[in-house]
Amino acid sequence: MADQITLTATVRTEFGKGAARRTRRAGLIPAVLYGHGAEPQHLSLPGHETFLVVKDHANAVVTLDVDGKKQTALVKDVQRDPVKRNIEHIDLLIIRRGEKVTVDVPVHVEGESAPGTIYQLDYQSLTVTAPATDIPETIVVSIDELEEGAVVRVSDITPPAGTEIDTDPETAVVIISVPRASAEDLEADEAEAAEAAEGEEAAAAPEGGEESGDES
């Protein structure tokens, strides 16, 4: 896991959509901190620093500095504008050293399958339970030298120490196959075959029909 980054947060005293828009116009990101039975705390986070943390790390763990008090938190949810993709709001979960959390971790495919084959990644992420302060950045899946038809299931994956994969063990994560012709290629082949058949029919047909005339 990457080193924890400290974000200096301020307590928000205004709420609602209007207040949230004013917060974002000021270059800050509205957030809420909750967990361990504590009352939810509404915060404003520094926009640029927070964006970098969320951009580079899934399940980022940060140290919040709120009025001089330090608190470790997990970035639990990031809400973005559906069009501009700007961060609109962040949910932060209070965590303690030694406890475990359940999160989704991205899958990273490593290695090269057998020559002439490709891999299909059926799951972009897997649900895991991991130490709150040591969440893996990725779950590595090796496909080195795997042949056509090979299937890597959850049960075949070795997670980092202290991490358990919660997804069904029989779930197929990666499938190795040989590339098939694309639909466009097949259509082109069919059109070419049809054109060739028409040419053969035209070549086989007589050049002219029988002439008929009136008998006198």
Contacts in CASP RR format, 6 or more apart in sequence:
PFRMAT RR
TARGET T0000
AUTHOR 0000-0000-0000
METHOD contacts of the structure
MODEL  1
MADQITLTATVRTEFGKGAARRTRRAGLIPAVLYGHGAEPQHLSLPGHET
FLVVKDHANAVVTLDVDGKKQTALVKDVQRDPVKRNIEHIDLLIIRRGEK
VTVDVPVHVEGESAPGTIYQLDYQSLTVTAPATDIPETIVVSIDELEEGA
VVRVSDITPPAGTEIDTDPETAVVIISVPRASAEDLEADEAEAAEAAEGE
EAAAAPEGGEESGDES
1 61 0 8 1.000
1 133 0 8 1.000
1 134 0 8 1.000
1 135 0 8 1.000
1 136 0 8 1.000
1 137 0 8 1.000
2 56 0 8 1.000
2 57 0 8 1.000
2 60 0 8 1.000
2 137 0 8 1.000
4 61 0 8 1.000
4 62 0 8 1.000
4 63 0 8 1.000
4 72 0 8 1.000
4 133 0 8 1.000
5 49 0 8 1.000
5 53 0 8 1.000
5 60 0 8 1.000
5 62 0 8 1.000
5 63 0 8 1.000
6 62 0 8 1.000
6 63 0 8 1.000
6 64 0 8 1.000
6 65 0 8 1.000
6 70 0 8 1.000
7 45 0 8 1.000
7 46 0 8 1.000
7 49 0 8 1.000
7 50 0 8 1.000
7 53 0 8 1.000
7 62 0 8 1.000
7 63 0 8 1.000
7 64 0 8 1.000
7 65 0 8 1.000
8 46 0 8 1.000
8 65 0 8 1.000
9 31 0 8 1.000
9 33 0 8 1.000
9 43 0 8 1.000
9 44 0 8 1.000
9 45 0 8 1.000
9 46 0 8 1.000
9 64 0 8 1.000
9 65 0 8 1.000
9 66 0 8 1.000
10 28 0 8 1.000
10 43 0 8 1.000
10 44 0 8 1.000
10 66 0 8 1.000
10 67 0 8 1.000
11 41 0 8 1.000
11 42 0 8 1.000
11 43 0 8 1.000
11 44 0 8 1.000
11 66 0 8 1.000
11 67 0 8 1.000
12 19 0 8 1.000
12 23 0 8 1.000
12 30 0 8 1.000
12 42 0 8 1.000
12 43 0 8 1.000
12 44 0 8 1.000
14 22 0 8 1.000
15 42 0 8 1.000
20 30 0 8 1.000
20 88 0 8 1.000
20 89 0 8 1.000
23 29 0 8 1.000
23 30 0 8 1.000
23 44 0 8 1.000
24 30 0 8 1.000
24 86 0 8 1.000
24 88 0 8 1.000
26 44 0 8 1.000
27 46 0 8 1.000
27 47 0 8 1.000
27 48 0 8 1.000
28 44 0 8 1.000
28 45 0 8 1.000
28 46 0 8 1.000
28 47 0 8 1.000
29 44 0 8 1.000
29 45 0 8 1.000
29 46 0 8 1.000
29 47 0 8 1.000
29 50 0 8 1.000
29 51 0 8 1.000
29 87 0 8 1.000
29 88 0 8 1.000
29 89 0 8 1.000
29 90 0 8 1.000
30 42 0 8 1.000
30 43 0 8 1.000
30 44 0 8 1.000
30 45 0 8 1.000
30 88 0 8 1.000
30 89 0 8 1.000
30 90 0 8 1.000
31 42 0 8 1.000
31 43 0 8 1.000
31 44 0 8 1.000
31 45 0 8 1.000
31 89 0 8 1.000
31 90 0 8 1.000
31 91 0 8 1.000
31 92 0 8 1.000
32 40 0 8 1.000
32 41 0 8 1.000
32 42 0 8 1.000
32 43 0 8 1.000
32 89 0 8 1.000
32 90 0 8 1.000
32 91 0 8 1.000
32 92 0 8 1.000
33 40 0 8 1.000
33 41 0 8 1.000
33 43 0 8 1.000
33 64 0 8 1.000
33 66 0 8 1.000
33 71 0 8 1.000
33 73 0 8 1.000
33 92 0 8 1.000
33 93 0 8 1.000
33 94 0 8 1.000
34 40 0 8 1.000
34 41 0 8 1.000
34 91 0 8 1.000
34 92 0 8 1.000
34 93 0 8 1.000
34 94 0 8 1.000
35 93 0 8 1.000
35 94 0 8 1.000
36 94 0 8 1.000
36 96 0 8 1.000
38 94 0 8 1.000
41 66 0 8 1.000
43 64 0 8 1.000
43 66 0 8 1.000
43 92 0 8 1.000
45 90 0 8 1.000
47 87 0 8 1.000
50 87 0 8 1.000
50 90 0 8 1.000
51 87 0 8 1.000
53 60 0 8 1.000
53 62 0 8 1.000
53 75 0 8 1.000
54 60 0 8 1.000
54 75 0 8 1.000
54 78 0 8 1.000
54 87 0 8 1.000
54 90 0 8 1.000
57 137 0 8 1.000
58 104 0 8 1.000
58 105 0 8 1.000
58 106 0 8 1.000
58 125 0 8 1.000
58 137 0 8 1.000
59 74 0 8 1.000
59 75 0 8 1.000
59 103 0 8 1.000
59 104 0 8 1.000
59 105 0 8 1.000
59 135 0 8 1.000
60 74 0 8 1.000
60 75 0 8 1.000
61 72 0 8 1.000
61 73 0 8 1.000
61 74 0 8 1.000
61 75 0 8 1.000
61 95 0 8 1.000
61 132 0 8 1.000
61 133 0 8 1.000
61 135 0 8 1.000
62 72 0 8 1.000
62 73 0 8 1.000
62 75 0 8 1.000
62 92 0 8 1.000
63 70 0 8 1.000
63 71 0 8 1.000
63 72 0 8 1.000
63 73 0 8 1.000
64 70 0 8 1.000
64 71 0 8 1.000
64 72 0 8 1.000
64 73 0 8 1.000
64 92 0 8 1.000
71 94 0 8 1.000
72 94 0 8 1.000
72 95 0 8 1.000
72 96 0 8 1.000
72 97 0 8 1.000
72 132 0 8 1.000
72 133 0 8 1.000
73 92 0 8 1.000
73 93 0 8 1.000
73 94 0 8 1.000
73 95 0 8 1.000
74 92 0 8 1.000
74 93 0 8 1.000
74 95 0 8 1.000
74 101 0 8 1.000
74 103 0 8 1.000
74 132 0 8 1.000
74 135 0 8 1.000
75 90 0 8 1.000
75 91 0 8 1.000
75 92 0 8 1.000
76 91 0 8 1.000
76 92 0 8 1.000
76 93 0 8 1.000
77 90 0 8 1.000
77 91 0 8 1.000
78 87 0 8 1.000
78 89 0 8 1.000
78 90 0 8 1.000
78 91 0 8 1.000
79 87 0 8 1.000
79 88 0 8 1.000
79 89 0 8 1.000
79 90 0 8 1.000
79 91 0 8 1.000
80 86 0 8 1.000
80 87 0 8 1.000
80 88 0 8 1.000
81 88 0 8 1.000
93 101 0 8 1.000
95 101 0 8 1.000
95 132 0 8 1.000
95 133 0 8 1.000
96 132 0 8 1.000
97 132 0 8 1.000
97 133 0 8 1.000
98 131 0 8 1.000
98 132 0 8 1.000
98 133 0 8 1.000
99 131 0 8 1.000
99 132 0 8 1.000
100 129 0 8 1.000
100 130 0 8 1.000
100 131 0 8 1.000
100 132 0 8 1.000
101 129 0 8 1.000
101 130 0 8 1.000
101 132 0 8 1.000
101 135 0 8 1.000
102 127 0 8 1.000
102 128 0 8 1.000
102 129 0 8 1.000
102 166 0 8 1.000
103 127 0 8 1.000
103 128 0 8 1.000
103 130 0 8 1.000
103 135 0 8 1.000
104 125 0 8 1.000
104 126 0 8 1.000
104 127 0 8 1.000
104 128 0 8 1.000
105 125 0 8 1.000
105 126 0 8 1.000
105 127 0 8 1.000
105 128 0 8 1.000
105 130 0 8 1.000
105 135 0 8 1.000
105 136 0 8 1.000
105 137 0 8 1.000
105 138 0 8 1.000
105 139 0 8 1.000
106 124 0 8 1.000
106 125 0 8 1.000
106 137 0 8 1.000
106 138 0 8 1.000
106 139 0 8 1.000
107 121 0 8 1.000
107 123 0 8 1.000
107 124 0 8 1.000
107 125 0 8 1.000
107 126 0 8 1.000
107 138 0 8 1.000
107 139 0 8 1.000
107 141 0 8 1.000
107 173 0 8 1.000
108 138 0 8 1.000
108 139 0 8 1.000
108 140 0 8 1.000
108 141 0 8 1.000
109 119 0 8 1.000
109 121 0 8 1.000
109 141 0 8 1.000
109 143 0 8 1.000
109 174 0 8 1.000
110 140 0 8 1.000
110 141 0 8 1.000
110 142 0 8 1.000
110 143 0 8 1.000
110 144 0 8 1.000
111 142 0 8 1.000
111 143 0 8 1.000
111 144 0 8 1.000
112 143 0 8 1.000
112 144 0 8 1.000
112 145 0 8 1.000
113 119 0 8 1.000
113 143 0 8 1.000
113 144 0 8 1.000
113 145 0 8 1.000
113 146 0 8 1.000
113 147 0 8 1.000
113 150 0 8 1.000
113 176 0 8 1.000
114 145 0 8 1.000
114 146 0 8 1.000
114 147 0 8 1.000
114 148 0 8 1.000
114 176 0 8 1.000
116 178 0 8 1.000
116 179 0 8 1.000
117 146 0 8 1.000
117 147 0 8 1.000
117 148 0 8 1.000
117 176 0 8 1.000
117 177 0 8 1.000
117 178 0 8 1.000
118 176 0 8 1.000
118 177 0 8 1.000
118 178 0 8 1.000
118 179 0 8 1.000
119 143 0 8 1.000
119 146 0 8 1.000
119 174 0 8 1.000
119 175 0 8 1.000
119 176 0 8 1.000
119 177 0 8 1.000
120 174 0 8 1.000
120 175 0 8 1.000
120 176 0 8 1.000
120 177 0 8 1.000
121 173 0 8 1.000
121 174 0 8 1.000
122 172 0 8 1.000
122 173 0 8 1.000
122 174 0 8 1.000
122 175 0 8 1.000
123 167 0 8 1.000
123 171 0 8 1.000
123 173 0 8 1.000
125 139 0 8 1.000
126 139 0 8 1.000
126 154 0 8 1.000
126 157 0 8 1.000
126 165 0 8 1.000
126 166 0 8 1.000
126 167 0 8 1.000
126 173 0 8 1.000
127 165 0 8 1.000
127 166 0 8 1.000
127 167 0 8 1.000
128 136 0 8 1.000
128 139 0 8 1.000
128 159 0 8 1.000
128 163 0 8 1.000
128 164 0 8 1.000
128 165 0 8 1.000
128 166 0 8 1.000
129 163 0 8 1.000
129 164 0 8 1.000
129 166 0 8 1.000
130 136 0 8 1.000
130 160 0 8 1.000
130 162 0 8 1.000
130 163 0 8 1.000
130 164 0 8 1.000
131 162 0 8 1.000
131 163 0 8 1.000
134 162 0 8 1.000
135 163 0 8 1.000
136 159 0 8 1.000
136 160 0 8 1.000
136 163 0 8 1.000
139 157 0 8 1.000
139 159 0 8 1.000
139 165 0 8 1.000
140 157 0 8 1.000
141 152 0 8 1.000
141 157 0 8 1.000
141 173 0 8 1.000
141 174 0 8 1.000
143 150 0 8 1.000
143 152 0 8 1.000
143 174 0 8 1.000
143 176 0 8 1.000
146 152 0 8 1.000
146 176 0 8 1.000
147 176 0 8 1.000
148 176 0 8 1.000
148 177 0 8 1.000
148 178 0 8 1.000
149 175 0 8 1.000
149 176 0 8 1.000
149 177 0 8 1.000
150 175 0 8 1.000
150 176 0 8 1.000
151 172 0 8 1.000
151 174 0 8 1.000
151 175 0 8 1.000
151 176 0 8 1.000
152 172 0 8 1.000
152 173 0 8 1.000
152 174 0 8 1.000
152 175 0 8 1.000
153 169 0 8 1.000
153 170 0 8 1.000
153 171 0 8 1.000
153 172 0 8 1.000
153 173 0 8 1.000
154 165 0 8 1.000
154 167 0 8 1.000
154 168 0 8 1.000
154 169 0 8 1.000
154 170 0 8 1.000
154 171 0 8 1.000
154 173 0 8 1.000
155 169 0 8 1.000
155 170 0 8 1.000
157 165 0 8 1.000
157 173 0 8 1.000
159 165 0 8 1.000
181 189 0 8 1.000
END
